[in-house]
Amino acid sequence: IVSIVADDTTQCNVNGKVGTTSALLSVTPVRKFNGRKSTRVVATDLKSGSEIECEVFVDLIARIEIMTSTRRVNVGEKESLDVQAYDSINNVFTSLQGLEFGWTWPSNNILAEISYSEACMVASKQRQQMERLGLESDSRPVEGLNPGQVNVTVTVKDPAHQISTTVEFSVVRPLD
């Protein structure tokens, strides 16, 4: 059902058992399907032999929202626009990493898209790689350029999820 990829892996050999260590895992569906599916993921500590497990659910996206700390940003300040997705019974997806999105708004010199490094925002390796490839992810750093209102739209680019949403975003002058 899923593929598991570890970020920042380190090879290790403990008591003749070879493995990898990682603080972050990416879980990605390996095939298309209809409806909710689940699988169990087990991790084993090579030293103690103890195991931890979790159940991973994969489902179709029913709707998305654009999340921000506020629906406004000051001129010259940076903000992260982030997608939150829900299934058909309003469960929140814990991760959308690896899915491609399309972010659009009118070219009106109010809001500019910027890179993670320009925004001084931490991004996962997967999001950084997507940015290097010119692909847009579920997170979009932006900077306020000039006062005004702008409608920001995000669309899931996966053909199985023809879903988009739009929010009005304001750029204002900071108080002196």
Secondary structure, DSSP 8 states (H G I E B T S, - for coil): -EEEEEES-EEEEETTEEEEE-SEEEEEE-S--SS-EEEEEEEE-TTT--EEEEEEEE----EEEEE-SSSEEEBT-EEEEEEEEE-TT--B-S--TT--EEEE---SSSEEE--HHHHT----HHHHHHHHTT-B-SEEEEEE-SSEEEEEEEEE-STT---EEEEEEEEE----
